[in-house]
Amino acid sequence: MLLLVIGFLCVVSAPFACCLDTWDEFAMVVEKVPQEEKYDFLQEHFFLGYHLRYNPHSECQKSKDYCDTALSLILLLEKDPYQSVEREKENFEKRHQVCFPNIGCIDPSDPGVRP
């Protein structure tokens, strides 16, 4: 039983190695999400990734893939000179439009995506 529980924990510690290294890879994951769920998907992954990245020794109660995807979003934002983790955090907190490379902009009040 203990092994089963440990298998679902994603303990994040340095170095931060994740499964998605490019915006193209991240966009492929997001493409599989139904249009009406994309904003919530991105928001949930953003805040989980933010928590994992900025709270050392955090544990993720989701699957390893889920945790890796969430953390990948934050790491991609950090290394992209045109993106800002803090700006996107504020946009998500206020439920404003968010824009990501290779995904486009998503406005929570508009079911459409703008390229």
Helices and strands as residue ranges (DSSP letters): H 2-7, E 10-11, H 23-31, G 35-37, H 38-54, E 59-60, H 64-79, H 85-93, E 98-100, E 104-106, E 113-114
